[in-house]
Amino acid sequence: MHHFTYINGILHAENVPLPEIAAQVGTPFYCYSTATLSRHFKVFDEPFGGVDHLICYAMKANSNQAVIKTLGDLGAGMDIVSGGELKRALRAGISGDKIIFSGVGKTETEIAAALDADIMCFNVESESELHLISEVATARRKTANISVRINPDVDAKTHAKIATGKAENKFGIPWTRALKVYALAASLPGIKVTGIDVHIGSQITDLEPYQAAYERVGELVSALRAEGHEIQHVDLGGGLGIPYRHGDNEPPLPKEYADVIKKAVGNLGCKIITEPGRLIAGNAGILVARVVHMKQGEEKHFAVIDAAMNDLVRPTLYEAHHDILCVVQPAPGSPGQEVDVVGPVCETGDYTATGRELPVLRQNDLIAIMTAGAYGAVQSGTYNTRALIPEVLVNGDDFAVVRKRLETDDIIDLDNMAPWQ
Ligand SMILES: *Cc1c(COP(=O)(O)O)cnc(C)c1O
């Protein structure tokens, strides 16, 4: 469910016609809907009514300040994976006690900054990290709250690049070694054990792996308590999938997911933390682009658009499907054509869609690449010395540029000659 719909034959973001934004901002641009972000947060939050819980939005999905602020105002905490994201969260007004720090490679500097911000918890991924947090905390006379991220060795049945809960993945500590690592944590100065953490992957469309992982978490909580650890919260990660393809089998509803959680860990007396990213932001954003050229190849038709893999890498990186809509709604019965929708970047992997049946496109047509709100702008870059594209947030009748375009001159100005040149 999202708020990008045709009104009088023109695709709108909430009440704003997309051609109006394109005329003011230029293409390509990302466009986010406040109403959709809010709605997704609420739909995810509601089934936990009456349960002690905190939704820590995984801001790596979309870390624009305006997006974080929108969610923070609704009560969201943040799941961060870097010192940079910590700064973003703090600057957007998220208080430290609602911030969870995940990730396998936290550096001394990042740990120190997180301790100074008095964050809620570190999700620890190795013994080495545990020792480093202890050292940094002791030196600063601070206590770090920690959870150990356990690797439950379940197959999340998702794309290999975003599965994180199998024994062969770099993430977490094998669940079979959890008790040993907790014993180490309890023995180290500057460390306080407060919870347990798991995150098995992303774009998960089946509840069964969740159930298996969360039951394992539940068993571990009992085992850890028996050894004297105070487990106050369970952090169950994120990863619930979303529909990318119109008419797809719908992924499980947030309510069904919440039921799995409540059944597996609801009776432990723990605060329940979740870290959804994609589910909140994915369908709340689109990428609007313009057709630069139509090209007839030997065997195929190509629509060359002004957005490329540097702007949205998901099709190339994850073989992801994104629905594409014409901003001007085609008349019923108008002809279609099978096209590859490609960008100007000099790589064959630079495509948004291949072999896609679309209404016949013409030069200068505007198109909307749907479901681009998560893992879109955050993974954009400037390959081929292309401008970093702007992000726009819509709210009802209003819209605002919430990240301006980084122009090519600004990018080139970052370079300088070596002294001998
Ligand atoms: C990426 C990530 C998430 C969010 O995953 P989504 O699929 O966007 O919900 C949550 N927790 C951790 C630790 C992550 O790395």
Ligand as a Chemical Component Dictionary entry (heavy atoms), coordinates in Angstrom:
data_LIG
# 
_chem_comp.id                   LIG 
_chem_comp.type                 NON-POLYMER 
_chem_comp.pdbx_formal_charge   0 
_chem_comp.three_letter_code    LIG 
# 
loop_
_chem_comp_atom.comp_id 
_chem_comp_atom.atom_id 
_chem_comp_atom.alt_atom_id 
_chem_comp_atom.type_symbol 
_chem_comp_atom.charge 
_chem_comp_atom.model_Cartn_x 
_chem_comp_atom.model_Cartn_y 
_chem_comp_atom.model_Cartn_z 
_chem_comp_atom.pdbx_ordinal 
LIG C1 C1 C 0 19.856 -4.509 7.103  1  
LIG C2 C2 C 0 19.525 -4.808 8.502  2  
LIG C3 C3 C 0 18.213 -4.663 8.970  3  
LIG C4 C4 C 0 17.068 -4.254 8.084  4  
LIG O1 O1 O 0 16.745 -5.163 7.089  5  
LIG P1 P1 P 0 15.455 -4.893 6.201  6  
LIG O2 O2 O 0 15.425 -6.018 5.251  7  
LIG O3 O3 O 0 15.650 -3.591 5.528  8  
LIG O4 O4 O 0 14.283 -4.880 7.118  9  
LIG C5 C5 C 0 17.977 -4.897 10.303 10 
LIG N1 N1 N 0 18.964 -5.268 11.148 11 
LIG C6 C6 C 0 20.231 -5.423 10.734 12 
LIG C7 C7 C 0 21.270 -5.820 11.703 13 
LIG C8 C8 C 0 20.557 -5.193 9.400  14 
LIG O5 O5 O 0 21.825 -5.358 8.998  15 
# 
loop_
_chem_comp_bond.comp_id 
_chem_comp_bond.atom_id_1 
_chem_comp_bond.atom_id_2 
_chem_comp_bond.value_order 
_chem_comp_bond.pdbx_ordinal 
LIG C1 C2 SING 1  
LIG C2 C3 SING 2  
LIG C2 C8 DOUB 3  
LIG C3 C4 SING 4  
LIG C3 C5 DOUB 5  
LIG C4 O1 SING 6  
LIG O1 P1 SING 7  
LIG P1 O2 DOUB 8  
LIG P1 O3 SING 9  
LIG P1 O4 SING 10 
LIG C5 N1 SING 11 
LIG N1 C6 DOUB 12 
LIG C6 C7 SING 13 
LIG C6 C8 SING 14 
LIG C8 O5 SING 15 
# 
